[in-house]
Each structure stands twice: as C-alpha cells, then as structure tokens.
Amino acid sequence: MTTTVDTMELRLPPHVGQNVFDDNATMAAALADRVAAMLRHAIGRRGQASLVVSGGRSPLPFLRSLGQRKLDWSRVTVTLADERWVPADHPDSNAGLVQANLLRGPAAEARFVPLYGGEATPVAGLAACAERLRDLPRPIDVVVLGMGEDGHFASLFPGIDGLDTLLSPGAPQLAAATPPAAPHPRITFTLPALLDARNVIVQINGPRKAAVIEQAAEQGEHLLQPIAALLRQNAAPTQVFFSPAE
C-alpha cells in the first residue's frame, strides 16, 4: 500500500509495501494510526496484542502519538527490539525512553517487558530476559523498527561478531551484541525473532537513509547491510514508512 503525495517513492522489492509522506509529523501520526488499528484488531480477534518498538530519537514523535491513541491498552504487551545494557534511569536507556514517551496517558495501562535485568553483562542476562519474554503474545502483532545509515536495525550492526548467524533462520531469539565504537554492550532480538510477527514496519526519514535502503534492496549484500536481509525475507509482511525530511 502506498500513500500518494508529491514526493519521492523508494525503489523497494515489490513485496515490501511503502507509505511515503511529505514530513515527519504527518508520517508519525499516520504510523500511530496504523499501529493502533493493528493492535485493536489483534485485541478484537485474540483478546490481547503485542508490540515491539525501537529506541532512539527518530521514533519519538511516533511513540508520543501512539501513546495517545484510544484502545484497550491493558491488553497490550510492549517490549523493545534491543536495549543498551544500562538501567532504565540511564539517559541511554531505551526502556526509559519508551516509558517517558509511549507509556503515558492512555498507554500507561500497557504491560511493559524490559530487556535489561540488572545482570553484569548482556550475556549473563540472556536467560532471565528470555524468561521475561515467555508471556509475550506470539506471533508478535506489530514490530516497529528504525534503521541507521549503516543499514542496521535493532542492534544488528554491520561488523558485529556472528552477524551471519543472527540473521539466519536458526538463530536464537536473543543475542548479546557489541556494536563497533558503541559505548554500551547490548541485548537484541535476532532477525528470525523479529520476523515472528504479523506485521513488520520500518520507519525511516531523510535522503541518506533512503539511499541506504534502496542500495540494500538492489544489491542484497546482507552481511554489509543487515536491512537487506529483512527486505529480502517473505516470512512477515513488511512495510516501510518514509519521509524525505531530515
């Protein structure tokens, strides 16, 4: 599905839907509407819904907008695609960001499952994190991801140890990851865990990210650009929400 506006469209594989908007505010509101509708549908069909979101600055308008949408948030379980291994009150915490921007107003009634558990390292926390996620309704109803200018999503960065395995169908649900030059080690969902979903949405903005995702779609070098592995898959319906504005 494509929203027609007076702006560019992306060169993506035909099975990947795209929704293109003139500006980031319009995109954030439309994405919030779409995700809220998906969550309402899941609650109506199954009595509960699950949502996986990403941290960072780019999704903040979307998260704030979604948190004000009216639905039965008490039936929604929210978790993160990845997390820096820091407590929720740390300025770099994705959990803290989601709690401050999404889980307010109507969405405060949602159940939040953090990835960080206080262990010394992500490796030490993997088992406990997996246990916390056991009650996450599966398949996940909606996964909303961002993408970096290096083609990473979640904490699946080019150059991390074992990337090929983490993008492969047999990967475990969770992995520890230390991105190059990053200040914190991380825990992340692997690609097959994220694709255990009814809907996957990638939100990007700006010409640089547009060039990255188009290059990944055309060249398919998934070890250099992890986003290419996501675009190439057919396991989960995937859409891209895009605004050319920085």
N, C-alpha and C positions, 0 to 999 in steps of 0.2 A: 504494500500500500504506500502511495506517495502523496504527500500534501503538495499541491501545486502553488508555488509562489514565484515571484520574479527574482529568482536567484539560481545558483548553480545546483545541479544534481551530481551525485557521486557515481563514479564508474565502479559498480559492485557486481558480484555474481548475481545472476537472475533470481536465485532462490533467497537472497537476502533483501528484505524489504527496507525501504528508506523513506524517511519523513524529513523534509527539508523546510527550514523556517528562516525568515529574514533576520531574526535577532534572538539572542539568548533568552530573554524574558519570555517571549512567545513560546520558544521551544520548551522551557522549563514548565510552563503552565500546561502545555499540551501533553507533555510526558507525564506530569502528575495526573492529569485526567485519564490518560490511557492506563497507567498502572493502577489507579484507584478502581477503574472499571474492571480490570482483570482480577483484582482482589475481591471485589463484590461478587463477581461471577463465581470465583472459587468458593467463597463462603456460601453462596446460594446452592452450589452443587454438592459441596462436601462438608459444609459446616465449619470450615477453617481454611486458612490461607497462610502461605509462607512467602517471605520476601527477603532477597539477598541484595544488599546495596554496597556501594563503594564509598571510600572516604575521599579526601582531597578538596580543593577549592571549587573545582568545576561543578560538582553536583549540588552545591549548597542551595541555589535558588530552587532546584527541583525538590530537594528534601524539605525545604521550608514550605513550598507549595503543597506537596503531597500531605504533609502533616496536618493541613487544614481541611483536607477532603473528608466529607462525612461518609463513614461506613462503620461497620461494627468492628472497631479496632481491637476489641477484647478477644476476637477470634483470629487475630493476625500474629504470627511469629516472625520477628525480624532478626536477621543476623548479618554479618559482614562477609564480603568476598575475601578480605585479607585484613591483617592487623599488624601494626608495628608492635614489638614486644615491650610495651610500656603500659602503665596503669591508666585508667580512664581519666584521671585528673591531669595527665601529662598533656602539654599543648599539641603533641604529635599524635595523640590517640585518635583512631577512627571511631572507637566507641564513644568517646567524649563528644566528638563532632556530631555523631548521629543522635546522641541523647540531647544535645543542645539545639539541633536544627530540625530533626524529624519527630522525635518522641515528645512533642509538646502539644498543647491544645487537645483536639480530638484523639490524636495518635498516641497520647500519653498512656492510653489503656492497652497498647500493644505489649506483647511479651517480647523482651529483648534477650537474645542469647549472645553473650560476648565470646570472642575467641581467646583473648588474654585471660590467663588464670592465675597469674602471680608466680609461676614457677621461674626458675633462674634463666631458662632459655626456652625458645620455641620447641626444640627437640624434647626437652623434659616435659613440656606441656601438651604434647600431641595427643596422648591417650586420654587425658582429662577433657581436652577440648572435644574430641570425638564423642566422648560420653555425654557432654552437654548438648551436643547436636543430635543425639539419638531421637529426640522427640520433635525435631524439625519436620513438619509435614512434607512428605516426598510423593511424587516429584515436586520440586520447588515450583511454586506457581509463577513467580517472576524473579528474574535476575537482572539487575541494572548495573552495568559496568561502565567505567570510563576507559580511556586509552591514552597512554603517554605518547610523546613524539618519537620515542624509540620503538613503538609498537607493542608495549607491554600492557597488560590488563591484570587486575588483582595484583599479586606480587610475582607474576610470571614474567620476569625480565629477560631480555636477551643476555646471554653470558652467564646466567646462574648455573650452579652445579646441577646436573641431572635434568636440564630443561626438557630434553627429548622425552624422557620418561614421564615428566609431569604433564606433558601434552598428549600422552598416549592413552589409549582406551583402558589399559590395565593399571593406571596409576591409582594410588590410594586416594581417599577423599581429601586429606590434608597433607601439607608438607611444610617443613621449615625452609626458609629462603633468606639468603643474604645478598641483596642486590649490590652490584658494584658501586662503590663510593657512597652507599646509603649509611646514614648514621645509626640505624637500628636494625637488628635482625627481625624477621617477620614470620608469621604463620599465614598460610594461604590455602584457599581451595585450589585444587588442581583443575585442569580443563574438563576431564570427564565428570567431576563432581558438579561443576557449574552447568554442564550440559544435561545433567539430570533435572531438567526443568521443562515446564510447559511453554515458557516464553523467556527469551534472552534478548535484552536490549542493550545496545552500546550507544552511549551519549558522547558526542564529540563536537568541538567547535573550532573554527579558525582554519585558514588555508594550509598551515603546516600539518595539522592532523589530517586534513582532507588528503593531502599528498601522500602521507604515510599509509593511510588505509587503502587508497587506490593502488599504490605500489604493491602493498601486500596482496591485494586481490588479484593483481595481474601477474605477479611473479611467484607467489606461493612459497616463498622461502621461509618456512615456519620456524626454523631454528634461529633465523636472524630477526624475524618479526613475529612474535607469538600470535599477534592478531590474525595472521594469515591462517593459522591452524583453526581458529574459531570461525573465520569466514568460509573455510573450505568444508566444514562439517555439515552433516544433514541430520544430526541427532536431535537438535532442538530448533524450533522455529526462531529465527533471528531477525531483528530489525535494527537499523541504525537511525538515530535521531541526530540531525546535523544542523548547525547554524554556521554560516561563514564568518560571523562576527567573532573577534577575539574576546 
